[in-house]
Amino acid sequence: MELNNLTAISPVDGRYRRQTAFLDSYFSEFALIKYRVIVEIEYFLFLADKRFFKLSAKGRQQLREVAANFSVENAEAIKKIESVTNHDVKAVEYFLKEQLEKAGVSEATEWIHFGLTSQDINNTSIPLSWKHCMEQEYLPAVVNLRQALHQLSTQWKDIPMLAKTHGQPASPTRLGKEIMVFVERLNNQVELFSYIPYAAKFGGATGNFNAHAIAFPKKDWVALGNAFVEDVLGLQRMQFTTQIEHYDNLAAHLDAMKRINTILIDLCRDIWTYISMDYFKQTVKKGEVGSSAMPHKVNPIDFENAEGNLGVANALLAHLAAKLPISRLQRDLTDSTVLRNLGVPVAHIFIALASINKGLGKLLLNEAKLKQDLENNWAVVAEAIQTILRRENYPKPYEALKELTRGKAAITKADIHAFIGTLNVSAAIKKELKAITPHNYTGVTAAF
């Protein structure tokens, strides 16, 4: 069968293709080839700028146009060369040499890939594409979700809600604050993510600039390597490497993404639970079916879909983060095949983010249900009463409230007020205690 959305093995390239197609620009085979071409060209021009050789304006323009207009046809030409060389990076080198020959500057062709090993290209092109995706796609998407949650928290800022600890009724809270919990958690993790540098390796076959130094022993190749990677590519060059980059910073990115995913799974489960408690209704589009068997149902499928995709992403992120920093001696090839899957967890994350945003957009607050649950749980004001009684040095207030409330089928407003009436305290204190309700006993939080 010919490959299309229906015949693809992976749902990333099949069922969810519409939601993940933009990631082609960073993680596809085409993207990898394109970023290799960009790095090779930038290094070639860097050497020319450092006066290792003379390059005509025509040759410079030819390569700049190749980088700016790199096409699928160009990538296919490189793959055709690879079918002969059986080496993907060498095929890029030969392709660029052909471009120089077309421009009539064949005398400069041997400066393409000068002194390099394949991993000098891979361990700069992959971090560069990763950096672009993180900065242009991933972080903005997480920040946008955080902003959507912040808007909901502001909208629901003053909505009192029965809290649950260990699944049991607990001191009331406010819905907006509960959403702000996730806003703060995402804020913290995005900030931590942003501290992690985008690391690269660039130093020859085993990290020592052996070939560079033997050809030009008077050149400061460490300084030149730093200048190229950091000033030209905008990455951070690791100073002591084997044939490959350590991947420690990449692993830190992956672990940070896993933590963000875990926060989002927590969010999905909480919203799912609130829906099951009838705190939220869900809007539906005309013609949509909630259940194949039960017409009345509107399933919280968006949050379930998100949770599932985040779980798949976390499994892959965990493997990538655990495997990539490990390589036998100066290098084995396991990192190469694993890195080709770098975009897969990212794709599952974007599928999940789309589902969460869709689900949040369908929520309708059922304020009557929240009020009803508060009214049905007057026992939760026991904490407030016993705390005020402690303030007044009342003897054993906790024990008194425990006797009143614990294990009882239901505690009503009348029960609480009758108890207050029996207390040996002033009328002013009794009035203060009777003013407390499950609806107003919601505490204080930081401004948001």
Summary of the structure (lengths in Angstrom):
residues: 448
radius of gyration: 30.7
end to end distance: 54.8
largest distance: 102.4
contacts: 1349
relative contact order: 0.10
helix: 63%
strand: 5%
